[in-house]
Amino acid sequence: MGTARVKEQIAGASPRFKAGITGVFYLITILTGGVVLFFQGRLGLVVDLIATACYMAVTGLFYRLSR
């Protein structure tokens, strides 16, 4: 499955599905943000990068839902 095909499927998805995906990414952001408080060093950095990537996804999905 190519990237273009996945983007096409997401673009054609219902708003309820997009909102559900946004909620999942937002939950992952919150959980990893809490976990990063307890870890330092390399593991903390990796978890922080995951939280940041998920938050960027949440921002993009919120934008697509609101336009």
C-alpha positions in Angstrom: 0.0 0.0 0.0 1.6 3.3 -1.1 1.6 6.5 0.8 -0.7 8.2 -1.7 -3.3 5.5 -1.3 -3.2 5.8 2.5 -3.6 9.6 2.3 -6.5 9.1 -0.1 -8.2 6.8 2.3 -7.7 9.2 5.2 -9.0 12.1 3.2 -12.2 10.2 2.4 -12.8 9.0 5.9 -15.7 10.2 8.0 -15.2 13.1 10.5 -16.0 10.7 13.4 -13.2 8.3 12.3 -10.8 11.3 12.1 -11.9 12.5 15.5 -11.2 9.0 16.9 -7.8 8.8 15.5 -7.1 12.3 16.8 -8.2 11.2 20.3 -5.9 8.2 20.2 -2.9 10.3 19.3 -3.8 12.8 22.0 -4.0 10.1 24.6 -0.6 8.8 23.5 0.8 12.3 23.8 -0.5 12.7 27.3 0.7 9.2 28.4 4.2 9.6 26.9 4.4 13.2 28.3 3.8 11.8 31.8 6.2 8.9 31.3 9.0 11.3 30.2 8.9 12.9 33.6 10.3 9.7 35.2 13.0 8.9 32.7 16.3 10.6 32.0 19.0 10.2 29.4 18.5 8.4 26.1 15.2 6.6 27.0 13.7 9.9 28.1 14.8 11.5 24.9 13.2 8.7 22.8 9.9 9.0 24.8 9.9 12.8 24.4 10.4 12.5 20.6 7.4 10.1 20.5 5.3 12.5 22.4 6.4 15.4 20.2 5.6 13.4 17.0 2.2 12.4 18.3 1.4 16.1 19.2 2.4 17.1 15.7 -0.1 14.5 14.4 -2.8 15.8 16.8 -2.2 19.4 15.5 -2.5 18.3 11.9 -5.6 16.2 12.5 -7.3 19.0 14.5 -6.6 21.3 11.6 -8.1 18.9 9.1 -11.2 18.4 11.3 -11.8 22.1 11.7 -11.5 23.3 8.1 
